Amino acid sequence: MGSQSFGHDMGIISQLCKDIADVNRLGVQVCIVVGGGNIFRGASASLSGRERASSDYIGMLATIINALILQNFLEKNLVASRVLSAIPMATVCEPYIRRKAIRHLEKGRAVIFAAGTGNPFFTTDTAAALRAVEMNCDVILKGTQVNGVYSADPKKNEDAVMYDRLSYTDLLTRDLKVMDASAISLARENSIPIIVFSLKGEKIVNIIKGQGVRTGRTSASLLDGIVVNIYGGHQKLNQVAGVSVIDNKTLSIKVWDINVVGEVKNAILNANLNLNPVVEGNTIRIALPDLTQETREKLVKLLHQFSENARIAIRNIRRDVMEEIEKMKGNKEISEDDFHGAKKEIQNITDDNIKKIDGELSIKEKDILNH
């Protein structure tokens, strides 16, 4: 895990987790799928004569080791996290249950998925695409040793050309080895974009800041703040429907229970986003209007809502940590001076991150209103 061919590069892991922590503090829900190739590769082992299914299971166990290491580093960066394994291993992590994973995300925890799909003959890439679909992710980020997609291995071929943008079909027909065909097909069928980045050369938080509310680009996150009044209570839209991007101007919302399509449509209309949902069976399509001044102002309002959610997430983390050090003080595990020093440091970290949110909000607000 990291730049080494075997074992764990703790420097890279530490930096990666600091980067993930920055993303988490923005209020972004983070799902992580880890491989195990730095310890054992099932496909490679099967080529040397070992039975493929058994080799794949060994590889899945390797991913659990990596997931636990990642969890440890994340929590050192004050990021609450949970490891969910497709192979039950109750003494070290939770079993994968979709609704439980979603609940962890809603509570602001990073969720680390281990053991692939739980089945042999499926790669980590396929597991990542599958979990992205199940968690209704807006984007798949694939961390590699290079900073993008090339026509050939740039470490072996100086003439390798880097592609700025490719279609799913291009990836499949050119056999560019970004992800396996099953993973790419899953992403294509569910309109989830794939961004390839370097684990050593790029910050995830900078990539994330390029997603979300942007002029001229459709994002499923536009509907994140919508709440639907159904089943005698209130539920977020992404809990009752899957939202996907059809093209640069169209969103598709597939409502899982056809009996509540009307309520979902009304929730979209009542969100004051100047959207006109059209119902087709259990699917709702939204053609996004051109950005008038009124629409821009509504997007800014939505942006402020996202920013406030991020501030709340940061304050919740501060509260949880404060409660923990209060317990440590009560149990005489830390001195009075250490207690007050920790409180001051936690408050400073909280203030710094809220300032970052306010700064990004100001930049994005100007971008929406002036472009």
C-alpha positions as CSV (number, residue, x, y, z in Angstrom):
1,M,0.0,0.0,0.0
2,G,1.8,3.1,-1.2
3,S,4.8,3.3,-3.5
4,Q,6.3,-0.1,-2.4
5,S,5.6,-3.3,-4.4
6,F,5.1,-5.2,-1.2
7,G,4.1,-4.2,2.3
8,H,3.0,-0.7,3.5
9,D,4.6,2.7,2.8
10,M,3.5,4.4,6.0
11,G,4.5,7.9,4.7
12,I,2.1,7.6,1.7
13,I,-0.7,6.1,3.9
14,S,-0.3,8.9,6.4
15,Q,-0.5,11.6,3.7
16,L,-3.4,9.9,2.0
17,C,-5.4,9.7,5.3
18,K,-4.7,13.4,6.0
19,D,-6.0,14.2,2.6
20,I,-9.1,12.1,3.2
21,A,-9.6,13.9,6.5
22,D,-9.6,17.2,4.7
23,V,-12.3,15.9,2.4
24,N,-14.4,14.5,5.3
25,R,-14.2,17.9,7.1
26,L,-15.8,19.5,4.1
27,G,-18.9,17.5,4.8
28,V,-18.4,15.2,1.9
29,Q,-19.4,11.6,2.4
30,V,-16.4,9.3,1.8
31,C,-16.5,5.7,0.8
32,I,-13.1,3.8,0.4
33,V,-12.6,0.5,-1.3
34,V,-9.1,-1.0,-0.7
35,G,-7.3,-3.7,-2.6
36,G,-4.7,-6.2,-1.3
37,G,-2.2,-6.5,-4.1
38,N,0.6,-5.2,-1.9
39,I,0.2,-8.4,0.1
40,F,-1.3,-11.0,-2.2
41,R,-2.7,-11.0,-5.7
42,G,-5.2,-13.8,-6.3
43,A,-5.2,-13.6,-10.1
44,S,-1.3,-13.7,-10.2
45,A,-1.2,-16.6,-7.8
46,S,-3.7,-18.6,-9.9
47,L,-1.3,-18.3,-12.9
48,S,1.4,-20.0,-10.9
49,G,-0.8,-23.1,-10.5
50,R,-2.8,-22.3,-7.4
51,E,-6.6,-22.8,-7.4
52,R,-8.2,-19.4,-8.4
53,A,-11.1,-19.3,-6.0
54,S,-8.9,-20.0,-3.0
55,S,-6.3,-17.5,-4.2
56,D,-9.0,-14.8,-4.5
57,Y,-10.2,-15.5,-1.0
58,I,-6.7,-15.1,0.3
59,G,-6.5,-11.8,-1.6
60,M,-9.8,-10.7,0.1
61,L,-8.3,-11.3,3.5
62,A,-5.3,-9.1,2.5
63,T,-7.7,-6.2,1.8
64,I,-9.1,-6.5,5.4
65,I,-5.5,-6.0,6.7
66,N,-5.1,-2.9,4.6
67,A,-8.6,-1.6,5.6
68,L,-7.7,-1.9,9.3
69,I,-4.4,-0.1,8.8
70,L,-6.3,2.7,6.9
71,Q,-8.9,2.9,9.7
72,N,-6.1,3.3,12.3
73,F,-4.5,6.2,10.3
74,L,-7.8,7.9,9.7
75,E,-8.7,7.9,13.3
76,K,-5.3,9.4,14.2
77,N,-6.5,12.3,12.0
78,L,-9.8,12.5,14.0
79,V,-11.9,10.9,11.3
80,A,-14.5,8.5,12.6
81,S,-14.5,5.5,10.4
82,R,-15.9,2.0,10.1
83,V,-14.6,-1.1,8.2
84,L,-17.3,-3.1,6.6
85,S,-16.3,-6.5,5.2
86,A,-18.1,-8.6,2.5
87,I,-16.7,-11.6,4.4
88,P,-18.0,-11.6,7.9
89,M,-15.2,-11.2,10.5
90,A,-17.1,-9.9,13.5
91,T,-14.2,-9.7,15.9
92,V,-12.3,-7.1,13.8
93,C,-14.9,-5.3,11.7
94,E,-18.6,-5.1,10.8
95,P,-20.2,-7.2,8.1
96,Y,-21.3,-5.4,5.0
97,I,-24.9,-4.3,5.2
98,R,-25.9,-1.7,2.7
99,R,-28.3,0.3,4.9
100,K,-25.8,0.2,7.8
101,A,-23.1,1.6,5.5
102,I,-25.5,4.4,4.4
103,R,-26.3,5.2,8.1
104,H,-22.6,5.5,8.9
105,L,-22.2,7.9,6.0
106,E,-25.1,10.0,7.2
107,K,-23.4,10.3,10.6
108,G,-20.3,11.7,8.9
109,R,-18.1,8.6,9.2
110,A,-15.8,7.4,6.5
111,V,-16.7,3.9,5.4
112,I,-14.0,1.5,4.3
113,F,-15.2,-1.5,2.3
114,A,-13.0,-4.6,2.5
115,A,-13.0,-8.1,1.1
116,G,-14.1,-7.0,-2.4
117,T,-17.5,-8.3,-3.3
118,G,-17.1,-11.3,-1.1
119,N,-17.0,-13.6,-4.2
120,P,-14.0,-15.0,-6.1
121,F,-13.3,-14.0,-9.7
122,F,-14.3,-10.4,-9.1
123,T,-11.7,-7.7,-8.9
124,T,-11.3,-4.8,-6.5
125,D,-12.2,-2.5,-9.4
126,T,-15.6,-4.2,-9.8
127,A,-16.1,-4.1,-6.0
128,A,-15.4,-0.3,-6.1
129,A,-17.9,0.3,-8.9
130,L,-20.5,-1.9,-7.2
131,R,-20.2,-0.1,-3.9
132,A,-20.3,3.2,-5.7
133,V,-23.7,2.3,-7.3
134,E,-25.0,0.9,-4.0
135,M,-24.0,4.0,-2.0
136,N,-25.3,6.3,-4.8
137,C,-21.9,8.0,-5.2
138,D,-21.4,11.0,-7.4
139,V,-18.0,10.0,-8.6
140,I,-15.4,7.2,-8.5
141,L,-11.8,8.3,-7.7
142,K,-9.2,5.7,-8.7
143,G,-5.8,6.3,-7.0
144,T,-2.8,4.9,-9.0
145,Q,0.9,5.4,-9.4
146,V,0.4,7.8,-12.4
147,N,-1.6,11.1,-12.7
148,G,-4.1,10.0,-15.3
149,V,-4.9,7.7,-18.2
150,Y,-2.2,7.1,-20.8
151,S,-2.1,5.3,-24.1
152,A,0.7,3.2,-22.7
153,D,2.6,2.8,-19.4
154,P,4.5,6.2,-19.1
155,K,7.1,4.6,-16.9
156,K,8.1,2.2,-19.8
157,N,7.2,4.3,-22.8
158,E,8.3,7.9,-23.2
159,D,5.9,8.4,-26.1
160,A,2.9,7.5,-24.0
161,V,0.1,10.1,-24.5
162,M,-2.0,11.3,-21.5
163,Y,-5.8,11.6,-22.2
164,D,-7.6,14.5,-20.7
165,R,-11.1,13.0,-21.1
166,L,-12.4,9.6,-22.4
167,S,-15.8,8.0,-22.8
168,Y,-16.6,4.7,-21.2
169,T,-16.6,3.2,-24.7
170,D,-13.1,4.5,-25.4
171,L,-11.9,2.9,-22.2
172,L,-13.3,-0.5,-23.3
173,T,-12.4,-0.5,-27.0
174,R,-8.9,0.8,-26.5
175,D,-8.2,-1.6,-23.6
176,L,-6.5,1.1,-21.6
177,K,-6.3,-1.0,-18.4
178,V,-7.7,1.8,-16.2
179,M,-10.2,-0.6,-14.6
180,D,-11.5,-3.9,-15.7
181,A,-14.4,-4.1,-18.1
182,S,-17.0,-5.1,-15.5
183,A,-16.2,-2.1,-13.4
184,I,-16.4,0.3,-16.4
185,S,-19.6,-1.2,-17.6
186,L,-21.2,-0.7,-14.1
187,A,-20.1,2.9,-14.0
188,R,-21.4,3.5,-17.5
189,E,-24.8,1.9,-16.8
190,N,-25.2,4.1,-13.7
191,S,-23.6,7.3,-15.2
192,I,-20.9,7.5,-12.5
193,P,-17.8,9.4,-13.8
194,I,-14.4,7.9,-13.1
195,I,-11.4,10.2,-12.2
196,V,-7.9,8.7,-12.2
197,F,-5.3,10.5,-10.0
198,S,-1.9,10.0,-8.6
199,L,-1.7,8.8,-5.0
200,K,1.6,10.7,-4.6
201,G,1.1,13.8,-6.8
202,E,-2.4,15.0,-6.3
203,K,-4.6,15.9,-3.3
204,I,-8.1,14.3,-3.2
205,V,-9.5,17.5,-1.7
206,N,-8.5,19.5,-4.7
207,I,-10.3,17.0,-7.0
208,I,-13.4,17.1,-4.8
209,K,-13.5,20.8,-5.0
210,G,-13.9,20.5,-8.7
211,Q,-17.1,18.4,-8.2
212,G,-20.5,19.4,-6.9
213,V,-22.2,22.7,-7.8
214,R,-20.6,24.1,-10.9
215,T,-21.8,26.3,-13.7
216,G,-22.2,24.5,-17.0
217,R,-21.9,21.0,-15.5
218,T,-24.6,18.8,-14.2
219,S,-24.1,17.0,-10.9
220,A,-26.4,14.7,-9.0
221,S,-25.4,16.5,-5.8
222,L,-27.7,19.3,-7.0
223,L,-30.6,17.4,-5.3
224,D,-28.7,16.4,-2.1
225,G,-30.6,18.8,0.1
226,I,-34.1,17.6,-1.0
227,V,-36.2,15.9,1.7
228,V,-39.3,13.8,0.8
229,N,-42.3,13.6,3.1
230,I,-43.3,9.9,2.9
231,Y,-44.2,6.9,5.0
232,G,-45.3,9.2,7.9
233,G,-41.9,10.9,8.1
234,H,-39.1,12.8,6.3
235,Q,-36.4,11.0,4.2
236,K,-33.6,12.4,2.1
237,L,-34.1,11.9,-1.7
238,N,-31.1,9.6,-2.0
239,Q,-32.7,7.2,0.5
240,V,-35.8,6.7,-1.7
241,A,-34.3,7.0,-5.2
242,G,-31.2,6.8,-7.3
243,V,-30.0,10.0,-9.0
244,S,-27.8,9.8,-12.1
245,V,-26.5,12.2,-14.7
246,I,-27.7,11.4,-18.2
247,D,-25.9,14.2,-20.0
248,N,-24.7,17.7,-19.5
249,K,-28.2,19.1,-19.1
250,T,-30.3,16.1,-17.8
251,L,-30.7,14.3,-14.5
252,S,-32.6,11.0,-14.1
253,I,-34.2,10.0,-10.7
254,K,-35.2,6.4,-10.4
255,V,-37.7,6.1,-7.5
256,W,-37.5,2.6,-5.9
257,D,-41.2,2.6,-4.8
258,I,-43.5,3.7,-7.7
259,N,-46.2,4.5,-5.1
260,V,-44.3,7.5,-3.9
261,V,-43.2,9.0,-7.3
262,G,-45.7,11.9,-6.8
263,E,-44.3,12.8,-3.4
264,V,-40.8,12.8,-4.8
265,K,-41.9,15.1,-7.7
266,N,-43.6,17.5,-5.2
267,A,-40.4,17.6,-3.0
268,I,-38.4,18.6,-6.1
269,L,-40.9,21.3,-7.0
270,N,-41.0,22.6,-3.4
271,A,-37.2,22.8,-3.2
272,N,-37.3,26.2,-5.1
273,L,-34.5,25.2,-7.5
274,N,-36.5,26.3,-10.6
275,L,-36.6,22.7,-11.8
276,N,-39.4,21.1,-13.8
277,P,-39.5,17.3,-13.1
278,V,-41.2,15.1,-15.7
279,V,-42.6,11.6,-14.6
280,E,-42.1,8.5,-16.8
281,G,-43.3,5.5,-14.8
282,N,-41.0,5.2,-11.8
283,T,-38.4,7.5,-13.3
284,I,-38.3,11.3,-13.0
285,R,-36.3,13.3,-15.6
286,I,-35.2,16.8,-15.1
287,A,-33.9,19.0,-17.9
288,L,-31.8,21.7,-16.3
289,P,-32.7,25.2,-17.5
290,D,-30.1,27.8,-18.7
291,L,-28.6,29.7,-15.8
292,T,-30.7,32.8,-15.4
293,Q,-29.9,35.3,-12.6
294,E,-32.7,33.8,-10.6
295,T,-31.3,30.3,-11.1
296,R,-27.9,31.4,-10.1
297,E,-29.2,32.9,-6.9
298,K,-31.0,29.7,-6.1
299,L,-27.8,27.7,-6.7
300,V,-26.0,30.1,-4.3
301,K,-28.6,29.4,-1.7
302,L,-28.1,25.7,-2.2
303,L,-24.4,26.2,-1.9
304,H,-24.8,28.0,1.4
305,Q,-26.9,25.0,2.6
306,F,-24.1,22.6,1.7
307,S,-21.6,24.8,3.5
308,E,-23.7,24.9,6.6
309,N,-23.9,21.1,6.5
310,A,-20.1,21.0,6.4
311,R,-19.8,23.4,9.4
312,I,-22.3,21.2,11.3
313,A,-20.2,18.1,10.6
314,I,-17.1,19.8,11.9
315,R,-18.8,21.0,15.0
316,N,-20.2,17.5,15.6
317,I,-16.6,16.1,15.4
318,R,-15.5,18.8,17.9
319,R,-18.3,17.8,20.2
320,D,-17.4,14.1,20.1
321,V,-13.7,14.8,20.7
322,M,-14.5,17.2,23.6
323,E,-16.7,14.5,25.2
324,E,-13.8,12.0,24.9
325,I,-11.2,14.3,26.6
326,E,-13.8,15.2,29.3
327,K,-14.0,11.4,30.0
328,M,-10.2,11.1,30.0
329,K,-10.0,14.0,32.5
330,G,-12.6,12.5,34.7
331,N,-10.8,9.1,34.7
332,K,-7.5,10.9,35.6
333,E,-5.9,9.8,32.3
334,I,-4.8,13.3,31.5
335,S,-3.8,16.3,33.7
336,E,-5.7,19.6,34.0
337,D,-3.1,21.3,31.9
338,D,-3.3,18.7,29.1
339,F,-7.1,18.9,29.2
340,H,-7.1,22.7,28.7
341,G,-4.3,22.4,26.0
342,A,-6.3,19.8,24.1
343,K,-9.5,21.9,24.3
344,K,-7.6,24.9,22.9
345,E,-6.0,22.9,20.0
346,I,-9.4,21.3,19.1
347,Q,-11.0,24.7,19.0
348,N,-8.2,26.1,16.8
349,I,-8.6,23.1,14.4
350,T,-12.3,23.7,14.3
351,D,-12.0,27.4,13.6
352,D,-9.3,26.8,10.9
353,N,-11.5,24.4,9.0
354,I,-14.6,26.5,9.2
355,K,-12.5,29.4,7.8
356,K,-11.6,27.1,4.9
357,I,-15.2,26.4,4.2
358,D,-16.1,30.1,4.3
359,G,-13.2,30.8,1.9
360,E,-14.3,28.1,-0.6
361,L,-17.9,29.3,-0.3
362,S,-16.9,32.8,-1.3
363,I,-14.9,31.6,-4.3
364,K,-17.6,29.3,-5.6
365,E,-20.3,31.9,-5.0
366,K,-18.5,34.4,-7.2
367,D,-18.0,31.6,-9.8
368,I,-21.7,30.9,-10.0
369,L,-22.8,34.5,-10.1
370,N,-20.2,35.9,-12.5
371,H,-19.8,33.1,-15.1
